[in-house]
Amino acid sequence: MCDYADYRGKTPKKTDDGVFLIIAKNIRKEYIDYETSKEYVGLDEYDTIMRRGNPRVGDVIITTEAPCGHVAQLDRDDIALAQRVIKYRGKTGVIDISFLKHFLLASEFQKKYCIQQQEGL
């Protein structure tokens, strides 16, 4: 139903300017707070950092920890995603990605997901 990219791993080298890096602290319930943390990665590192899949407007992202289970939908594609973030992209004609966003925000999913993350599953 979806393609996904898990960006867990090595923390990218941060720079004073370049591509805005969305970290877990930027992701809130249903939106991205671009003011919470303003971190960047260099353009020369972007392809390496995003080798698992470049973000696109409409992709749904969810945090894996710190905080767990925060979900938002990307409203721009000129960004990079840090570790502790998983990106989902619905397959065309198979799933409405907005439905996935609301499913991930549902309290039943949130309870189960965060418990599994805490237990390392």
Secondary structure as UniProt FT lines:
FT   STRAND          2..6
FT   STRAND          14..15
FT   STRAND          19..22
FT   HELIX           24..26
FT   STRAND          27..28
FT   TURN            29..30
FT   STRAND          31..32
FT   TURN            34..36
FT   STRAND          39..41
FT   HELIX           43..49
FT   TURN            50..52
FT   TURN            57..58
FT   STRAND          60..64
FT   STRAND          68..73
FT   STRAND          79..81
FT   TURN            83..84
FT   STRAND          85..90
FT   TURN            92..94
FT   HELIX           97..105
FT   HELIX           107..118
FT   TURN            119..120
//
